[in-house]
Amino acid sequence: MTLDEKIEDRAQTTTSDSRWIAVERIIASRNFAKSGRLSAFLSYIVQCAIEDRAEGVSEQQIGIHVFGRTPGYNPADDNIVRTTARQLRQRLALYYQEEGSTDGLRIEIPRGGYIPVFHTSGSQTAEAIASPSPLSEPQSDAADAPISPPSASLKWLNVLLLLLMGAALCLGIERGITFYRMRSSVTDPLWRELFSGSQTTMFVPGDAGLNLFNNEAHSSTQLALRDYIGGGWIYSPVAKSPGFAGGPVAARRYVSISDLELASDLKGLSRFSRSGYRIKFPRGLAAEDFRNANAILAGAPVYNPWVEMFDAHLNFHIVYNGEGDSTMYVVNRKPLSDEPSRYVVAPARQGFGYIALTDNLEGDGKILLIEGTSHLGVDAAISFLFNDGKMAPIIAKAKISNKPISNFEVLIEANFLKGNSGEVTVLATRFYPK
């Protein structure tokens, strides 16, 4: 077979593959039609899956082939692939809720990697859709290899697996079993703790409208929780101005892109929950909502005042500076011998992210705080939280034998590159064994 014939044969195989047809349907939808970057990302990783090129679905290779990064670039200094992957997962979820709700073949990108997983919707299909294994070796002559039909033994194995899954569902062995591959994570003990109990787990994003209000009002201090709950600030002339951010801030609910992506990531973790997962905007909450609930709060006090109820009792505390350059800093209430008492932000070059697990108001549930000195700091904290390699030593210290995970705090520093959070360094940790 000549080179031209190989190319033509590969092109025909790709375009006739049901997985590629699914991609074409997705990128033609209204959720993807205007996003060339997400469409290119999805097309590339699916093409690699069809051609069984698992080695091409690495963060560095995606950066080179999709985003035009130079060969040999360091993904630790440029998180465009991780950021776009989160956006792609969120956009895919939206697509399958709307236009793709009846699609027979669905594409998923499990968190922690970029190799797509293909699964059929419904329970009537007995044959799994093949996807490359991250451990498989690349085949140099894949274009010449004939495609063999599945063997009889493989078909019987698939049928047996489906029967076992059905038995597990009937017996209630594990609620929420799915028919597609699910990745485990070193942070699973954390999510089990946050999604446990009889209460619905809440995610409370930051009120980005409040942050816009503070900037427009040139406020020198962050709004205290009691004033935020009182709501008097929304009647100020600035908040009521028709020209403010396209309309009165009091009538608008803004969230950051980082919080939106986090909400989507947490939705995937709701498989741990026995009582559900709900997103609640901070303006509609009361202190009672945190009394017996598990909750995840995003954002520093300057735009999510509810964190004030919990971080006041922790070691690290993010504070709005309000002096001159209006930056923020982190207070270290009880510094260890080699730690400063205050971490000061270098605007536009560096910032801080903060993750803390603590108890709810009654002590019968957990609260996870994900904060940052800017939206990039929050993004760095989110990326750290979902990075198994980064979180492994944290979970190892917080989780001892079969006991529940201990409360902890992690303060990280992120260097900003081209509007993205780059290299992340752990500055300090605290653990509170029970």
Secondary structure, DSSP 8 states (H G I E B T S, - for coil): --HHHHHHHHHHHHHHSHHHHHHHHHHTSTTTTT-HHHHHHHHHHHHHHHTT-GGGSSHHHHHHHTT---TT--GGG--HHHHHHHHHHHHHHHHHHTTTTT-SEEEE--TT----EEEESSSS--S------TT----TTGGGS------HHHHHHHHHHHHHHHHHHHHTSSTT--SS-----TTHHHHHHHT-SSS-EEEE---HHHHHHHHHHT-SS---HHHHHH-GGGGSHHHH-TTGGGS-GGG-----HHHHHHHHHHHHHGGG-SS-EEE--GGG--GGGGTS--EEEES-TTT-GGGHHHHTTSSEEEEE--SSS--EEEEESS--TTS-SEEE--TTTEEEEEEEEEE-TTSSSEEEEEEESSHHHHHHHHHHHT-HHHHHHHHHHH--TTS---EEEEEEEEEEETTEEEEEEEEEEEEE--
